[in-house]
Amino acid sequence: MSDRIERIQRALSSLQAAHIALRDDSAKHRGHAGAQDGRGHFALEIVSESFRGLSALARHRKVYAALGDLMHTDIHALQISAKLPEENQ
């Protein structure tokens, strides 16, 4: 597991997720103008009770807040699927 993936997963631990699947898609975007600074492209599936009562937009904002500075230092693009436990069946 890459150091970058570990940092992202540590940051997401604050959401107390029942499930996290994080995929690094950076290799698919080599040469992409936005990836030239070394930040990566990721796809995230996260299931957490902490999303209860939140709209899809609010769930994404909660993920971005948990990631904090990593959105500026490590992540260029993030595809998010944020669900409640009962939505993940």
N, C-alpha and C positions, 0 to 999 in steps of 0.2 A: 504494500500500500504506500502510495506517495505521501511525502510530508505535507503537501498541500491538501490532499484528501483528509488526512488526519486533523489538520487545523480546522478545516470546515466542519468535520464531524464533531470535534470538541466544541465549537461555537454553537452548533445545533443542539448539543446535549441540554442546553438550558430549556428547550421546549419539551423535555421529558417524553420523547417520542416512543411509541410502541413499536414503530418500524421506521427505518431510514434506509433508503437505497440511493446511493450517490454514484453517478457514472460520469467519468471524465471523457468528454467528447472533443477535447482540444485537437486531437490528431485530425479530425474531420475538417477542421477550420484552419489548417496551416495555410499561411499566405493571406488570410483574411485581414483586412486593414485594421480591424479592431483588436486583433490578437497579436499584433506586432510588438506590443509592449510586454509580452510574456504572460499576461493574464489568461486564464483558461475559460473554456466553455463546458458547462456542466448540466446534467439533468438530475433532478432531485425528486424522489418520491418520499413523502414523509406523512406519517399517520400519528396524530396526537390528539389527546383529549383537550389540550389547550386551545384548539381551534373551535371549540363549542361556542355557538352563538355568533360566530364571525362570518362575514361574507367572504367570498373568494378573494376579493381585493384585500380585505383586512388580514386574511391568513397569509397572503404573500408579503404584506407589510411586516407582519410578525416575524416571518422567516428572514426578511432583509434586516430587520432590527437585531435579530439574534446574530446574524453574520457580521454586522457592524463594519469595521474597517476592511474586512476581507473583500467586501464588494469593490473596494478601491485598490487593493493591493494584489489580490489573487484571482478574482473572478471578473471576467469580461461579460459573460452571458450565463444566465441561469434559467433553465426551464423548470418550473415548479408544479408538482402535483401535491397539494396539501389537503389531506382528508381526515375526517373523524374515523374512529375505529369501525363503526357500523357502515361507513361508506366504502370501506376497503374489502368488502366481502365478495 
